[in-house]
Amino acid sequence: MMEPIMMFIIATIIVAILLVAFNKQQEDKVSDHLYTNDVQQLYQLTTAEYKINALENHQLNKFNHIEGTEMPNIAQELDRLTTAFNNGEIPLNELNSRLDYLLNMFNTDNSGIMQAY
């Protein structure tokens, strides 16, 4: 009579161990995914910083005239974009896209800066 109960207890322990191992695997997968997202966010922040620096250097080193046409002030555009980003009004990937647009608009040499998405 004790034999079926012992078999049930042993089977329950084995199932519990398997569930714990499976749960650990799933937690590791989620952890790896979160790490990947953190790395991507860090990359996008670094890229945005380089783009902002390139635009600020352009503002300092060149005139804001292209073929006699007055161009908007880079500093005002950067202030508007960074304020919107800091207030959570635009996401990081949109900030990078708008910085790309400014770099292209002001014909800034951004060949060393990769677009981040």
Buried (B, 14 or more C-beta within 10 A) or exposed (E): EEEEEEEEEEEEEEEEEEEEEEEEEEEEEEEEEEEEEEEBEEBBBEBBEBBBEBBEEBBEEBEBEEEEEEBEEBEEBBEEBBEBBEEEEBEBBEBBBBBBEBBEBBEBEBEEBEEBE
